[in-house]
Amino acid sequence: MAEHAPRRNESRLRPAPLLFEPAEATADPEHFFDLESMDDPRALLSRATELTQAFRAAADRALEYQAIAAAQLADPRRFDRLTAAAIAERAEWTEDYAKKMVEFGQNLMRGVEAKGPSELG
């Protein structure tokens, strides 16, 4: 069973709720979380900032789970382990990036204060 990623010591921003968009609204390419209908620039800046922070937080969290999955798939104790090249192919990464993601995921699973893949050697 996959382990949950340990939380870093730093506090995470609580992302703004990403409200469900009805199908008819998303069919309009100009529609994006009802931002186009906001007339007050202060409110627009506030909501757009909330969405930016929410998407960043979601992307960071998804990246951590990608790294954990990559580390688990590369684990030499697995009989069906994958090489960095195979992981890279599945995730549409370069092999070098896959190696960094495996290392990042190993650090996350050990509970080590992990640097992101872009900050690794």
N, C-alpha and C positions, 0 to 999 in steps of 0.2 A: 504494500500500500504506500502511496506517495506521502512523504512527510510534508507538513505545512512549512512554508518558508518562515524562518524566525524573523521577528521584527527587528529592525535596526534600532539602535539607541536613540536616534534622532526622532523627534515627534513628526508624525505625518500630518499634512494638511487634510482636513476632512473635505473631500470633493463635493462640489455642488451636485445636487441630484440631476441626473440626466433624464429629463422627462421624456416619456414615450411620445413619439410623433406619429399621428395617424397616417395611414397609407396615402390618403389623398393629399396630405400636406407634403410628404416626402416626394411625391410625384412631381411637384413643382421645384425645379432646380434652384430657384431663388429663395426657397424656404429653408431656413436653418434655425431650429429651436425658437422660432417665432421672433428672432432678432430683427428681421426686416420690418416688422410691424411696430417696433418701438420708436416713438417720436422724441422722447427725452434722451438727449445724449448722455446725461449722467447715469440714467438707468441702463442705457445700452452699454456703456463702458463697464458698469458694475456686473451686469449679467454676462457679457462677453468675457470678462476677466474670470468670473466664476467658472464658466465653461472651459476656458483655457487651463485653469488649475485642475479641474476635474479630469480633462483629457490627459494632461501630463501625469497626474497621479495614477490614472488607469494604465497608461503606457509604461510607467515605471514598474508597476506591480506585475503587469503581463510580462515584461522583460525578465523579472526575477523568476517567474514561473517557467519561462522558456529556458533560462539558465539551469534551473533545478532539473527540468526534464532532460536537458542535454547531458548534465552530469550523471543522471541516473542511467541514461542510455549508454554512456561511455564507461560505466563502472566495470572494471575488469572481473568482478565477482559474478557478473551476469553471464550466463552461458550464451546469450544472444546479444551480447554487447555490440555496439556499433562503433566504427572508426569515426574520427573527426570528419573525414571526407563524406561518409554516409550521412552523418548528422547534418553537415553543411548542405548536402543535396536536398534532404528532406525539408530543411528550414529555409532554403534559398539564401544561404550565407556563403561566404568564402570559407575555405578550410581554416585559414588563420583565425577568422572571427569565431568559428565553431570551437576551436581550441580555447580561445579566451572565454567563451561562454561556458564551456565545461569547467574551467578553472573557477570562474565566478560562481557557478552553481555549487561546486564542491565547497567553496568558502561559505556560501549561504547555508548549506546543509550542516556544516560544522559549527555554525553559529559565530563564525569569525566576522568581524567588521569587514564586510566585503566591499571592494571597489567595483564599480561597473566595468563591463568588458572594455570600454574605451580607455579606461585608466590602467588596465593591466599591461604588464611588460610586453 
